[in-house]
Amino acid sequence: MRSKNNNFCFNAFSQSELSIYHTTREGEKRIGDTILSMSDASNAKFIILGISESIGPLANRGNEGAENAFESFLPSFLSMQDFNHGCACIGNVTWIGADKELILLRDYVSELDEFVLTILVKYVHLQQIPIVIGGGHNNALPLIRWANLKNGKIDVLNFDAHADCREMEGRHSGNSFSYAISEMLIDKYHVFGLHKAYLNSFSHQFLIDNAAVVTFYENYLDGKGTLSSDIDDLISKRRKDSVFGIEIDLDCIADMPSSAISPSGWDFDEIRRSLRKLAHSNLKIAYLNLTEAAPISDLEKKKVGKALAYLVRDFIEM
């Protein structure tokens, strides 16, 4: 299956294709032994979709590497010990274009928006929960558009060093939420852990004008609250009928190989604890998006693969 202008391809996984990423071990039952493929996905509660592209970050004047996240994740996840996961992995979206000129990249991102939404509509029932792995934060927009088909406006909680509310100058990884808010797809935008040093004046004003709920990482450093208490506050004050999209940009984690890697940020286990708390709460969650991981070296791919696998297992298990 290809996108409108043939710049992207969706490879739907069969059981035999999933087995390529999985090694069995005598005496053990692993996730790879029981995970469902596309043919049985209608029986699953959670639907994993890979997106292997870095055109969104490149169109935002960022770095490559996000195209490697999903294939780093899959063998790590499939080798974990089996549990009652109710999970299917339906396939992977890849960029098959060639031209990386900035103005064309932004056109490609718009093409990808449309393609990802088409895949979600076709293969993910609205009662299922998609888990998107890899690619840039540009892929939040089609996820939010998909969630609106069932729920109308949703709330979004984004763990991120950056607001991704840049100007709507053409699509890229830095403006998914400004587009989504302007399209009236988001009721309340919560972004936790912003780094003040990277919040430009347009994004700052946009957040104020749209009454976003913002916490700054510097406030956590200064002891003015904790992430755990802010999550408790969000859960306790949610509207009864609210539905949340959960976004975790891996650049919020210190030293995690990501499109905007930083020495400053949460440690990985703090994000694990936060996701487990959200998944265990009575929030209604529409989707989980694990984005912007950008491993290049073999060591980075192992680190990212395991990190993403832990997060997916935490979310499903809770």
C-alpha positions as CSV (number, residue, x, y, z in Angstrom):
1,M,0.0,0.0,0.0
2,R,1.4,3.4,-1.0
3,S,0.6,7.0,-0.3
4,K,-1.0,9.4,-2.8
5,N,2.3,10.5,-4.4
6,N,4.1,7.3,-3.8
7,N,6.6,8.7,-1.3
8,F,5.5,6.3,1.5
9,C,4.8,2.6,1.7
10,F,2.9,0.6,4.3
11,N,4.1,-2.9,4.8
12,A,1.4,-4.9,6.6
13,F,2.9,-7.7,8.7
14,S,2.1,-11.3,8.4
15,Q,3.0,-13.8,11.2
16,S,6.0,-14.9,9.1
17,E,7.2,-11.4,8.7
18,L,7.0,-10.7,12.4
19,S,9.0,-13.9,13.1
20,I,12.0,-12.3,11.3
21,Y,12.3,-10.0,14.3
22,H,11.8,-12.7,16.9
23,T,14.0,-15.5,18.2
24,T,12.5,-18.3,20.2
25,R,14.1,-19.9,23.3
26,E,13.4,-23.4,24.6
27,G,11.4,-23.4,27.8
28,E,10.3,-19.8,27.4
29,K,7.2,-18.2,26.1
30,R,7.9,-14.7,24.7
31,I,5.7,-11.9,23.3
32,G,6.9,-12.8,19.8
33,D,5.3,-16.3,20.2
34,T,1.8,-14.9,20.8
35,I,1.6,-11.4,19.3
36,L,-1.1,-11.0,16.6
37,S,-0.4,-9.9,13.1
38,M,-2.6,-7.9,10.6
39,S,-4.8,-10.9,9.8
40,D,-5.9,-11.3,13.5
41,A,-5.7,-7.6,14.5
42,S,-9.5,-7.2,14.9
43,N,-9.2,-9.4,18.0
44,A,-6.7,-7.1,19.7
45,K,-7.2,-4.3,22.1
46,F,-3.8,-2.6,21.4
47,I,-2.6,-2.0,17.8
48,I,1.1,-1.3,17.3
49,L,2.0,0.7,14.2
50,G,5.6,1.5,13.2
51,I,6.5,4.7,11.4
52,S,10.0,4.8,10.0
53,E,10.8,8.3,8.8
54,S,12.7,11.4,9.8
55,I,11.3,13.8,7.2
56,G,9.3,15.5,9.9
57,P,12.3,16.4,12.0
58,L,14.3,17.2,8.8
59,A,11.5,19.6,7.7
60,N,11.8,21.2,11.1
61,R,15.6,21.7,10.4
62,G,16.4,18.8,12.7
63,N,18.3,15.6,12.5
64,E,17.9,12.1,11.0
65,G,17.6,8.9,13.0
66,A,13.9,8.7,13.8
67,E,13.6,6.2,10.9
68,N,15.5,3.7,13.0
69,A,13.4,3.7,16.1
70,F,10.7,1.1,15.2
71,E,13.1,-1.6,13.9
72,S,15.1,-1.0,17.1
73,F,12.0,-1.5,19.2
74,L,10.5,-4.6,17.6
75,P,13.1,-7.3,18.4
76,S,13.5,-6.0,22.0
77,F,9.7,-6.1,22.6
78,L,9.2,-9.4,20.9
79,S,11.9,-11.0,23.0
80,M,10.3,-10.0,26.3
81,Q,8.5,-12.7,28.4
82,D,4.9,-13.2,27.4
83,F,2.0,-11.7,29.3
84,N,-1.7,-11.2,28.6
85,H,-1.1,-8.4,26.2
86,G,-4.0,-8.4,23.8
87,C,-1.7,-6.8,21.3
88,A,-1.3,-6.9,17.5
89,C,1.5,-5.4,15.4
90,I,0.0,-4.5,12.1
91,G,3.0,-3.1,10.1
92,N,5.3,-0.3,9.3
93,V,5.2,2.9,7.3
94,T,8.5,3.8,5.6
95,W,9.5,6.8,3.5
96,I,10.7,5.7,0.0
97,G,11.2,9.2,-1.4
98,A,14.6,10.6,-2.2
99,D,14.6,14.5,-2.3
100,K,15.4,16.2,1.0
101,E,14.9,19.8,-0.1
102,L,13.2,21.7,2.7
103,I,10.2,22.9,0.8
104,L,9.5,19.4,-0.6
105,L,10.0,17.8,2.8
106,R,7.1,19.9,4.2
107,D,4.9,18.7,1.3
108,Y,5.9,15.1,2.1
109,V,4.9,15.6,5.7
110,S,1.4,16.6,4.6
111,E,1.3,13.5,2.4
112,L,2.3,11.4,5.4
113,D,-0.4,13.0,7.5
114,E,-3.0,11.9,5.0
115,F,-1.4,8.4,4.6
116,V,-1.2,7.7,8.4
117,L,-4.8,8.7,8.9
118,T,-5.9,6.5,6.0
119,I,-4.1,3.5,7.6
120,L,-5.6,4.2,11.1
121,V,-9.1,4.5,9.7
122,K,-8.7,1.4,7.6
123,Y,-7.0,-0.9,10.1
124,V,-7.7,0.3,13.6
125,H,-11.2,0.1,15.0
126,L,-12.3,3.1,17.1
127,Q,-12.6,1.0,20.2
128,Q,-9.0,-0.2,19.9
129,I,-5.9,1.8,21.2
130,P,-3.2,2.5,18.7
131,I,0.4,2.6,19.9
132,V,2.6,4.4,17.4
133,I,6.3,3.8,17.5
134,G,9.0,5.9,15.7
135,G,9.1,8.7,13.3
136,G,8.9,12.4,14.1
137,H,6.4,14.3,16.3
138,N,4.6,15.3,13.1
139,N,2.7,12.0,13.4
140,A,0.7,13.4,16.4
141,L,-1.5,15.3,14.0
142,P,-3.0,12.3,12.1
143,L,-3.4,10.4,15.4
144,I,-5.4,13.3,16.8
145,R,-7.5,13.6,13.7
146,W,-8.2,9.8,14.0
147,A,-9.2,10.1,17.6
148,N,-11.6,12.9,16.8
149,L,-13.6,10.6,14.5
150,K,-15.0,8.8,17.5
151,N,-14.5,11.2,20.4
152,G,-14.8,14.7,19.0
153,K,-12.3,17.1,20.6
154,I,-9.8,15.3,22.8
155,D,-7.3,16.4,25.5
156,V,-3.6,15.8,24.8
157,L,-0.9,15.2,27.4
158,N,2.6,15.7,25.9
159,F,5.8,14.9,27.8
160,D,8.2,17.1,25.9
161,A,11.1,19.5,26.1
162,H,9.5,21.4,23.2
163,A,5.9,22.6,22.8
164,D,5.7,21.7,19.1
165,C,3.4,24.8,18.6
166,R,5.6,26.6,16.0
167,E,4.1,28.7,13.3
168,M,2.0,26.9,10.6
169,E,4.6,27.5,7.9
170,G,4.1,24.2,6.3
171,R,4.0,20.8,8.1
172,H,6.9,19.5,10.1
173,S,7.6,17.9,13.5
174,G,7.5,21.2,15.4
175,N,3.9,22.3,14.7
176,S,1.6,19.3,15.0
177,F,-0.2,20.8,18.0
178,S,-0.6,24.3,16.6
179,Y,-2.3,22.7,13.5
180,A,-4.4,20.5,15.7
181,I,-5.5,23.3,18.0
182,S,-6.2,25.6,15.0
183,E,-8.3,22.8,13.5
184,M,-10.3,22.7,16.8
185,L,-9.3,19.1,17.4
186,I,-7.9,19.6,20.9
187,D,-10.0,20.7,23.9
188,K,-7.1,21.1,26.3
189,Y,-3.4,20.8,25.6
190,H,-1.2,19.8,28.5
191,V,2.5,19.9,27.9
192,F,4.8,18.8,30.8
193,G,8.5,19.5,31.1
194,L,9.1,22.3,28.7
195,H,12.6,23.6,28.6
196,K,12.4,27.4,28.7
197,A,15.6,27.8,26.7
198,Y,13.9,26.4,23.6
199,L,10.5,28.0,23.8
200,N,10.3,30.7,21.2
201,S,8.0,33.7,21.5
202,F,5.5,32.5,18.9
203,S,5.0,29.2,20.7
204,H,4.9,30.8,24.1
205,Q,2.2,33.2,23.0
206,F,0.3,30.5,21.2
207,L,0.2,28.4,24.5
208,I,-1.1,31.4,26.4
209,D,-3.7,32.3,23.8
210,N,-5.1,28.8,23.8
211,A,-5.0,28.3,27.6
212,A,-2.6,25.3,27.5
213,V,-1.6,23.7,30.7
214,V,2.2,24.0,30.9
215,T,4.8,22.9,33.3
216,F,8.5,23.9,32.9
217,Y,11.3,21.5,33.6
218,E,13.2,24.3,35.4
219,N,10.5,24.5,38.0
220,Y,11.0,20.8,38.8
221,L,14.7,21.4,39.1
222,D,14.0,24.3,41.5
223,G,11.7,22.1,43.6
224,K,8.5,23.8,42.6
225,G,6.4,20.7,42.3
226,T,7.0,17.3,41.0
227,L,5.9,15.5,37.8
228,S,4.1,12.9,39.9
229,S,2.0,15.5,41.7
230,D,1.2,17.2,38.4
231,I,-0.1,13.9,37.0
232,D,-2.1,13.3,40.1
233,D,-3.6,16.8,39.7
234,L,-4.4,16.2,36.0
235,I,-6.2,12.9,36.8
236,S,-8.2,14.3,39.7
237,K,-9.3,17.4,37.8
238,R,-10.2,15.8,34.5
239,R,-13.6,16.2,33.1
240,K,-15.8,13.1,33.4
241,D,-16.1,12.6,29.6
242,S,-12.6,13.7,28.6
243,V,-10.5,11.4,26.4
244,F,-6.7,11.7,26.3
245,G,-4.0,11.2,23.7
246,I,-0.7,10.5,25.4
247,E,2.5,11.8,23.7
248,I,6.0,10.9,24.9
249,D,8.7,12.7,23.0
250,L,11.9,10.8,23.9
251,D,13.9,14.1,24.0
252,C,12.3,14.7,27.4
253,I,14.6,12.0,28.8
254,A,18.2,13.0,29.6
255,D,20.8,11.5,27.2
256,M,18.2,9.4,25.3
257,P,19.2,9.2,21.6
258,S,16.5,11.4,20.0
259,S,16.1,14.0,17.3
260,A,16.9,16.8,19.9
261,I,19.1,14.9,22.3
262,S,19.8,16.8,25.6
263,P,21.9,16.2,28.7
264,S,19.1,17.7,30.7
265,G,15.8,16.0,31.3
266,W,13.9,13.3,33.3
267,D,15.5,10.0,33.9
268,F,14.0,7.1,32.1
269,D,12.4,5.5,35.1
270,E,10.5,8.7,36.0
271,I,8.8,8.5,32.6
272,R,8.1,4.8,33.1
273,R,6.5,5.6,36.5
274,S,4.4,8.4,34.9
275,L,3.1,6.3,32.1
276,R,2.3,3.4,34.5
277,K,0.3,5.8,36.7
278,L,-1.6,7.2,33.7
279,A,-2.4,3.7,32.3
280,H,-3.5,2.5,35.7
281,S,-5.8,5.5,36.3
282,N,-9.3,5.8,35.2
283,L,-8.4,8.1,32.3
284,K,-9.9,7.2,29.0
285,I,-6.9,7.0,26.7
286,A,-7.3,7.2,22.9
287,Y,-3.8,6.4,21.8
288,L,-0.1,6.4,22.8
289,N,2.5,8.0,20.6
290,L,6.2,7.3,21.4
291,T,8.1,9.6,19.1
292,E,11.4,11.3,18.1
293,A,13.7,8.5,19.3
294,A,16.6,8.7,16.8
295,P,19.3,6.0,17.3
296,I,22.2,5.9,14.9
297,S,24.9,3.6,16.3
298,D,24.3,-0.1,17.2
299,L,24.6,0.8,20.9
300,E,22.0,3.6,20.6
301,K,19.7,1.2,18.8
302,K,19.9,-1.3,21.6
303,K,19.3,1.5,24.2
304,V,16.3,2.9,22.3
305,G,14.9,-0.5,21.4
306,K,14.8,-1.5,25.1
307,A,13.5,1.8,26.3
308,L,10.6,1.8,23.8
309,A,9.9,-1.9,24.7
310,Y,9.7,-1.1,28.4
311,L,7.3,1.8,27.8
312,V,4.9,-0.3,25.6
313,R,4.9,-3.1,28.0
314,D,4.3,-0.7,30.9
315,F,1.3,0.9,29.1
316,I,-0.3,-2.4,28.1
317,E,0.4,-4.2,31.4
318,M,-1.2,-1.5,33.5
